[in-house]
Amino acid sequence: MSAHESEWTLRRLSAGELAAAEAARARAHAANCAACGATLRGLEQDQARFEAAVPFEHFEAGVERAVQRQRRSESFRTPPRRWVATTVAMAASVLVVVLARPLLSNGRGLNGLKGGAVAELRIGGGSGPQREARTDAPEALDYGERVRLGYQAHEHRYVAAVSVDAIGEVTPLHPESGESLPVEPGADMHWLPDSWELTGSGAERVVLVLTDAPVSVDALVDAARRAFLAADGNVERMALLDVPGEQTHWVLIKP
């Protein structure tokens, strides 16, 4: 057995994800282990710095735009749109410092990695602890939880995101129409201006794509539909979308 707690265990401890007995054991170990204690303190300090650098008002304009789009959408669409924007407080509550996931390179298969660019999907706003969504296994959502997408573009210049639900309906997330948008400058993690709540039930796949040239939203939607059909209508088995650039996929299980 390892003499130290894994970083994943310490991250879950910091996020409040461990059961009471396991949390007590891990915290007791960290209190008496210099290495694990330093790791745990670093995680907690990272979270505090992040929250100080990203106050609630940082997302206000983007969330308000999403709310207005949702209201317009509801005036002529039935059933209502599956992704709904959050309030400012809920959008900000999604954010928590977690491990970045490398983007998957198109043409290398779902396990092929390419250095540089990374993406994250963060979950929060419900009754449970904040956490990241893993890319190697489906992530179960609780009622009221919301998601936010972030990226480090490396050398890529444009970003877009779509989702595909269990019946194959594709929803453009960012942007909703036109072409993929320019990435934010700088090497820091950048967050898409909106956050979303998934409604309905069953599996939903979220895809973030970084490219060197603009890609039309219609082309992304068509590629997602083709991938869904190629997987025999199983959203959990979809392969990479047939579009240029690099992409990260997450499968979320709605309650």
C-alpha positions in Angstrom: 0.0 0.0 0.0 1.3 3.5 -0.8 2.7 5.5 2.0 1.0 8.6 0.7 -2.5 9.5 -0.4 -3.0 9.9 -4.1 -3.4 13.4 -5.5 -6.9 12.3 -6.7 -7.9 11.3 -3.2 -6.6 14.7 -1.9 -8.5 16.6 -4.6 -11.7 14.7 -3.6 -11.0 15.5 0.0 -10.5 19.2 -0.7 -13.8 19.2 -2.8 -15.8 17.4 -0.1 -16.4 14.3 -2.3 -15.2 11.6 0.2 -17.5 9.7 2.5 -17.1 10.8 6.1 -15.0 7.9 7.3 -12.7 8.1 4.3 -12.4 11.8 4.6 -11.5 11.6 8.3 -8.8 9.0 7.5 -7.3 11.0 4.6 -7.4 14.2 6.6 -5.7 12.5 9.6 -3.0 11.2 7.3 -2.4 14.6 5.7 -2.1 16.1 9.2 0.8 13.8 10.0 2.4 13.5 6.6 4.4 16.5 5.4 4.1 15.6 1.7 0.4 15.0 1.7 -0.3 17.9 3.9 1.6 20.2 1.6 -0.3 18.9 -1.4 -3.6 19.4 0.3 -2.7 22.9 1.4 -1.7 23.7 -2.2 -5.0 22.5 -3.6 -6.9 24.6 -1.0 -4.7 27.7 -1.8 -5.2 27.2 -5.5 -9.0 27.2 -5.0 -8.8 30.4 -2.9 -6.7 32.1 -5.5 -9.0 31.1 -8.3 -12.1 32.4 -6.5 -10.4 35.7 -5.7 -9.3 36.1 -9.4 -12.8 35.2 -10.8 -15.5 37.1 -8.9 -19.2 36.6 -9.6 -19.5 39.8 -11.7 -17.0 38.4 -14.2 -19.7 36.2 -15.7 -22.7 38.6 -15.4 -22.8 39.8 -19.0 -22.5 36.4 -20.5 -25.1 34.8 -18.3 -27.5 37.6 -18.9 -27.1 37.2 -22.7 -27.8 33.5 -22.3 -30.9 34.2 -20.2 -32.2 36.5 -22.9 -31.6 33.9 -25.6 -33.4 31.3 -23.5 -36.5 33.6 -23.2 -36.5 34.2 -26.9 -36.1 30.5 -27.6 -39.0 29.6 -25.3 -41.3 31.9 -27.2 -41.3 29.7 -30.2 -39.8 26.3 -29.4 -41.6 23.3 -27.9 -40.3 21.4 -25.9 -38.1 24.0 -24.2 -34.4 24.0 -24.9 -32.6 21.3 -23.1 -29.7 23.6 -22.0 -30.7 26.6 -19.9 -28.6 29.4 -18.6 -28.0 29.9 -14.9 -28.2 32.9 -12.6 -25.0 34.8 -12.0 -24.4 33.2 -8.6 -25.0 29.7 -9.9 -22.7 30.3 -12.9 -19.9 31.4 -10.7 -20.5 28.5 -8.2 -19.6 26.0 -10.9 -16.0 27.0 -10.9 -13.5 25.0 -8.9 -9.8 24.3 -9.5 -9.4 20.8 -11.0 -7.0 18.9 -13.3 -7.1 20.0 -16.9 -7.8 17.2 -19.5 -5.7 17.1 -22.7 -7.6 17.5 -25.9 -8.0 14.5 -28.2 -6.5 14.9 -31.5 -8.7 14.2 -34.5 -7.4 11.2 -36.5 -5.7 9.5 -33.6 -8.8 7.9 -32.0 -10.4 8.7 -28.6 -7.2 7.8 -26.7 -4.8 9.7 -28.9 -3.4 12.8 -27.1 -1.6 15.8 -28.5 0.4 18.1 -26.2 -0.4 21.7 -25.5 -4.1 22.3 -25.6 -6.3 21.3 -22.7 -10.0 21.5 -21.9 -12.1 21.2 -18.7 -15.8 20.7 -17.9 -16.7 21.7 -14.4 -19.9 20.8 -12.5 -21.5 22.7 -9.6 -24.5 24.6 -8.4 -26.4 21.6 -7.0 -26.6 20.2 -3.5 -23.4 18.2 -3.8 -19.7 19.3 -4.0 -18.2 20.9 -7.0 -16.1 18.7 -9.2 -14.7 18.1 -12.7 -16.2 15.7 -15.3 -13.8 13.0 -16.3 -13.3 12.1 -19.9 -12.6 8.4 -19.4 -16.0 7.5 -17.9 -19.6 8.8 -17.8 -20.2 11.5 -15.1 -23.5 11.3 -13.2 -25.3 14.7 -12.6 -27.6 15.5 -9.8 -30.7 17.7 -10.0 -29.9 21.4 -10.4 -26.3 20.9 -11.3 -24.8 23.1 -14.0 -21.7 22.8 -16.2 -19.1 25.2 -17.5 -16.5 24.7 -20.3 -12.9 26.0 -20.2 -9.9 25.7 -22.5 -6.2 26.5 -23.0 -6.0 26.9 -26.7 -2.2 26.5 -27.1 -1.7 27.4 -30.9 -5.3 27.0 -31.9 -7.3 30.1 -32.8 -11.0 29.2 -32.7 -13.3 27.5 -30.3 -16.8 25.9 -30.5 -18.9 23.5 -28.5 -22.0 21.3 -29.1 -23.9 18.6 -27.2 -25.7 15.5 -28.3 -28.5 13.9 -26.3 -29.6 10.3 -26.1 -32.1 10.6 -29.1 -29.5 12.3 -31.3 -30.6 15.9 -30.9 -27.6 18.2 -31.4 -27.5 21.6 -29.6 -24.9 24.2 -30.5 -23.6 25.6 -27.2 -20.9 28.1 -28.3 -21.7 29.8 -30.5 -25.3 29.1 -31.3 -25.0 29.9 -35.0 -22.5 31.1 -37.6 -18.9 30.1 -37.2 -16.6 29.1 -34.3 -15.4 32.1 -32.4 -11.8 33.4 -31.8 -10.2 32.1 -28.7 -9.3 34.4 -25.8 -5.6 35.6 -26.0 -3.1 34.3 -23.5 -2.0 31.0 -22.1 -4.3 31.0 -19.1 -7.4 28.8 -18.8 -10.3 30.7 -20.5 -14.0 30.0 -19.7 -16.8 30.2 -22.2 -19.1 33.1 -21.2 -22.2 31.0 -20.4 -22.9 28.1 -18.1 -25.7 25.6 -18.7 -28.1 23.2 -16.9 -29.0 20.0 -18.7 -32.7 19.1 -18.5 -34.4 15.8 -19.3 -32.8 12.5 -18.5 -30.4 10.0 -19.9 -26.9 10.4 -21.4 -25.6 13.6 -23.1 -22.3 14.1 -24.8 -20.6 17.4 -24.7 -17.9 18.2 -27.2 -15.4 21.2 -27.2 -13.5 21.8 -30.4 -10.4 23.9 -31.0 -9.3 24.7 -34.6 -6.8 26.7 -36.5 -9.5 28.2 -38.9 -13.2 28.9 -38.4 -15.6 26.0 -38.6 -19.3 26.6 -39.3 -21.7 25.6 -36.5 -23.8 23.8 -39.2 -20.8 21.7 -40.0 -20.2 20.8 -36.4 -23.9 19.9 -35.9 -23.8 17.7 -39.1 -20.6 16.0 -37.9 -22.2 15.2 -34.5 -25.3 13.8 -36.1 -23.2 11.5 -38.4 -21.1 10.3 -35.4 -24.4 9.5 -33.5 -25.7 7.5 -36.4 -22.4 5.7 -36.9 -22.6 4.7 -33.2 -26.0 3.1 -33.9 -27.7 5.8 -31.9 -25.7 5.2 -28.7 -24.4 8.6 -27.6 -22.0 6.9 -25.1 -20.2 5.1 -28.0 -19.7 8.0 -30.3 -16.3 8.5 -31.9 -14.5 11.8 -32.6 -16.4 14.2 -34.9 -15.2 14.4 -38.5 -14.0 18.0 -38.2 -10.5 19.6 -38.2 -8.7 20.5 -35.1 -8.7 18.9 -31.7 -11.6 18.0 -29.5 -12.5 16.8 -26.0 -15.6 14.7 -25.2 -17.5 14.2 -22.0 -20.5 12.0 -21.4 -22.9 13.2 -18.7 -25.7 11.2 -17.2 -28.7 13.3 -16.4 -31.0 12.3 -13.5 
